[in-house]
Amino acid sequence: MRTRPAGPRAVLVEVTDATSALALATWVRARDLPVVDVVPAAETVLLDGVDPAVAEQWLAGWSPSTEVPAGGVVEVPVTYDGEDLSFVAERWGTDVEEVVARHTSLELTSAFCGFAPGFAYLAGLPAELAVPRLDSPRPRIAAGSVAIADTWCGVYPTASPGGWRIVGHTDAPLWDERRDPPALLAPGTRVRFVRA
């Protein structure tokens, strides 16, 4: 673990991977430490609104071996009709039905949100199922598109450009400002895709 000041009242903590970042963010939140915001990412956690020296003292009590508490499970219904489904089947050395079976057998974890409000980076796709991003992003991906890139899964909450491989779509409301929290798949949430 390495820390860097991010201005006079924030600290960026570098960790080894998204699981460690989520574990650290969960640990800080569980202790109700006086920070304005805790923002996990793929290999970092931003602690905003804290004196860097004070943050160093807190972090001395955290161990990267800390397990992430299991969050609630959200089932996301998916219609498996994505334009990259055949590509994924070929990459995985199987057919489309087996891609659906494998995808729906996984329990993923929302490691962090980014890119767009409600876009959760879902960890847990085995390395042997990793697929490359598109060489060139599509100019428009439909809202609700369920996609895979590298070992991440995600669902586009709104229409936007995107370079992930689309395997299906969902009507699940991923972002609702009236909901607490607004993101359906907030960090720590366990996620299962189910066939619609």
C-alpha positions as CSV (number, residue, x, y, z in Angstrom):
1,M,0.0,0.0,0.0
2,R,1.2,3.5,-0.9
3,T,-0.3,6.9,-0.2
4,R,0.0,10.2,-2.0
5,P,-1.5,13.5,-1.0
6,A,-4.1,14.6,-3.4
7,G,-4.2,18.3,-2.5
8,P,-4.3,19.6,1.1
9,R,-7.4,17.6,2.2
10,A,-7.3,14.3,0.3
11,V,-5.2,11.2,0.0
12,L,-5.0,8.7,-2.8
13,V,-4.2,5.2,-1.5
14,E,-2.7,2.8,-4.0
15,V,-3.4,-0.9,-3.5
16,T,-2.8,-4.0,-5.6
17,D,-6.2,-4.7,-7.1
18,A,-9.9,-3.9,-7.2
19,T,-10.7,-6.4,-4.4
20,S,-8.2,-4.6,-2.1
21,A,-9.6,-1.2,-3.1
22,L,-13.1,-2.3,-2.2
23,A,-11.9,-3.9,1.0
24,L,-10.2,-0.7,2.1
25,A,-13.1,1.5,1.1
26,T,-15.5,-0.8,3.0
27,W,-13.2,-0.7,6.0
28,V,-13.0,3.1,6.1
29,R,-16.8,3.5,5.8
30,A,-17.4,0.9,8.5
31,R,-15.4,2.9,11.0
32,D,-17.3,6.1,10.2
33,L,-14.1,8.0,9.8
34,P,-14.6,11.7,9.3
35,V,-14.1,11.9,5.5
36,V,-16.2,13.7,2.9
37,D,-16.1,10.9,0.4
38,V,-14.5,7.5,-0.1
39,V,-14.0,6.6,-3.8
40,P,-12.7,3.1,-4.7
41,A,-11.3,2.4,-8.2
42,A,-9.4,-0.5,-9.9
43,E,-6.2,-0.1,-7.8
44,T,-6.8,3.1,-5.7
45,V,-9.0,4.6,-3.1
46,L,-9.5,8.3,-2.8
47,L,-10.1,9.6,0.7
48,D,-11.5,13.1,0.3
49,G,-11.8,15.7,3.0
50,V,-9.1,14.4,5.3
51,D,-5.7,15.6,6.5
52,P,-3.1,13.3,4.8
53,A,-1.2,12.9,8.2
54,V,-4.4,11.8,9.9
55,A,-5.2,9.4,7.1
56,E,-1.8,7.8,7.5
57,Q,-2.6,7.1,11.1
58,W,-5.9,5.4,10.2
59,L,-4.4,3.3,7.5
60,A,-1.9,1.8,9.9
61,G,-4.8,-0.2,11.3
62,W,-5.8,-1.7,7.9
63,S,-4.4,-4.9,6.5
64,P,-4.8,-5.8,2.8
65,S,-5.9,-9.3,3.9
66,T,-9.1,-7.7,5.3
67,E,-12.0,-9.5,3.7
68,V,-14.8,-7.5,2.0
69,P,-18.1,-8.0,3.8
70,A,-20.6,-9.6,1.5
71,G,-23.2,-7.1,0.4
72,G,-26.8,-7.9,-0.6
73,V,-27.5,-9.8,-3.8
74,V,-29.1,-8.1,-6.8
75,E,-30.4,-10.3,-9.7
76,V,-30.3,-8.6,-13.0
77,P,-32.6,-10.1,-15.7
78,V,-30.9,-10.3,-19.1
79,T,-32.1,-11.0,-22.6
80,Y,-29.1,-12.6,-24.2
81,D,-29.3,-11.1,-27.7
82,G,-26.1,-9.0,-27.8
83,E,-24.2,-8.4,-31.1
84,D,-21.0,-9.8,-29.6
85,L,-22.5,-13.0,-28.2
86,S,-21.1,-15.1,-31.1
87,F,-17.7,-13.5,-30.7
88,V,-17.7,-14.4,-27.0
89,A,-18.8,-17.9,-27.7
90,E,-16.0,-18.4,-30.2
91,R,-13.5,-16.8,-27.8
92,W,-14.6,-19.2,-25.0
93,G,-14.5,-22.2,-27.4
94,T,-18.2,-23.0,-27.0
95,D,-21.7,-22.1,-28.3
96,V,-24.1,-19.3,-27.4
97,E,-26.1,-21.4,-25.0
98,E,-23.0,-22.3,-23.0
99,V,-22.0,-18.6,-22.8
100,V,-25.4,-17.8,-21.3
101,A,-25.0,-20.8,-18.9
102,R,-21.6,-19.6,-17.8
103,H,-22.6,-16.0,-17.4
104,T,-25.6,-16.8,-15.4
105,S,-23.7,-19.2,-13.1
106,L,-21.4,-16.4,-11.8
107,E,-21.7,-14.3,-8.7
108,L,-20.0,-11.0,-9.4
109,T,-19.2,-8.2,-7.1
110,S,-19.5,-4.5,-7.8
111,A,-15.9,-3.4,-7.2
112,F,-16.4,0.3,-8.0
113,C,-18.6,2.7,-10.1
114,G,-17.3,5.0,-12.8
115,F,-17.5,6.0,-16.4
116,A,-21.1,7.1,-16.0
117,P,-23.5,7.4,-13.0
118,G,-24.6,3.8,-12.2
119,F,-22.0,2.0,-14.3
120,A,-20.6,-0.7,-11.9
121,Y,-17.4,-2.5,-12.7
122,L,-18.3,-6.1,-11.8
123,A,-15.4,-8.3,-10.7
124,G,-15.4,-12.1,-10.7
125,L,-15.2,-13.2,-14.3
126,P,-12.5,-15.9,-14.4
127,A,-9.3,-14.9,-16.2
128,E,-9.8,-17.8,-18.7
129,L,-13.0,-16.1,-19.8
130,A,-11.5,-12.7,-20.4
131,V,-12.4,-11.1,-23.7
132,P,-10.7,-8.1,-25.4
133,R,-12.3,-4.7,-25.8
134,L,-13.3,-3.7,-29.3
135,D,-10.4,-2.2,-31.3
136,S,-12.4,0.9,-31.8
137,P,-15.3,1.9,-29.5
138,R,-18.9,2.0,-30.9
139,P,-20.2,5.6,-31.1
140,R,-23.4,4.5,-29.3
141,I,-24.3,1.7,-27.0
142,A,-27.9,1.4,-26.0
143,A,-28.9,1.9,-22.3
144,G,-29.2,-1.4,-20.5
145,S,-26.6,-3.2,-22.6
146,V,-24.9,-6.0,-20.7
147,A,-21.2,-6.3,-21.7
148,I,-17.8,-7.9,-21.0
149,A,-14.3,-6.5,-21.3
150,D,-11.2,-8.2,-20.0
151,T,-12.3,-9.8,-16.7
152,W,-15.0,-7.2,-16.0
153,C,-18.7,-7.3,-16.6
154,G,-20.9,-4.2,-16.7
155,V,-24.2,-2.7,-17.7
156,Y,-24.4,0.6,-19.5
157,P,-26.9,2.7,-17.5
158,T,-27.5,5.2,-20.3
159,A,-26.8,5.4,-24.0
160,S,-23.1,6.2,-24.6
161,P,-20.1,5.3,-26.6
162,G,-18.4,2.1,-25.5
163,G,-15.9,-0.5,-26.4
164,W,-17.0,-3.5,-24.4
165,R,-18.4,-6.7,-25.9
166,I,-22.2,-6.8,-25.7
167,V,-23.9,-10.0,-24.7
168,G,-27.4,-8.9,-24.0
169,H,-29.6,-6.2,-22.5
170,T,-31.7,-5.5,-19.4
171,D,-34.5,-3.1,-18.4
172,A,-33.2,-2.9,-14.8
173,P,-33.0,0.7,-13.6
174,L,-29.3,1.1,-12.8
175,W,-29.4,4.8,-11.7
176,D,-32.2,6.5,-9.8
177,E,-31.5,9.7,-7.9
178,R,-34.5,9.1,-5.7
179,R,-33.1,5.7,-4.5
180,D,-30.7,5.3,-1.6
181,P,-28.1,4.6,-2.8
182,P,-28.9,5.9,-6.4
183,A,-26.8,3.1,-8.0
184,L,-28.6,-0.2,-8.2
185,L,-25.1,-1.9,-8.2
186,A,-23.3,0.1,-5.6
187,P,-19.8,-1.0,-4.6
188,G,-19.9,-4.2,-2.5
189,T,-23.2,-5.4,-4.1
190,R,-23.1,-9.0,-5.2
191,V,-24.6,-9.4,-8.6
192,R,-26.2,-12.4,-10.4
193,F,-27.3,-12.2,-14.0
194,V,-30.5,-14.3,-14.7
195,R,-32.0,-15.1,-18.0
196,A,-35.1,-12.9,-18.6
